[in-house]
């Protein structure tokens, strides 16, 4: 009997291509269920390695931006 989790959830693993490194990666049934539970409508565009690197670059960029002196908090 198949024990990959896809029979119970209705999801089947998919092979996707990363937009960063162009390598194949598996969008697992568990990951698809996670996305569905959170209302995500699109499949991931990046493999785990490239996604982690992308998020780190985003964080580093945000931290290096100067804070505007004319910023006003919502009242």
Protein Blocks (a to p, Z undefined) as FASTA:
>chain_A
ZZehpmmnopacdddddfklopacdddfklmmmmmmnopabdcfbdfklmmmmmmmmmmm
mmmpccdfkbccdZZ
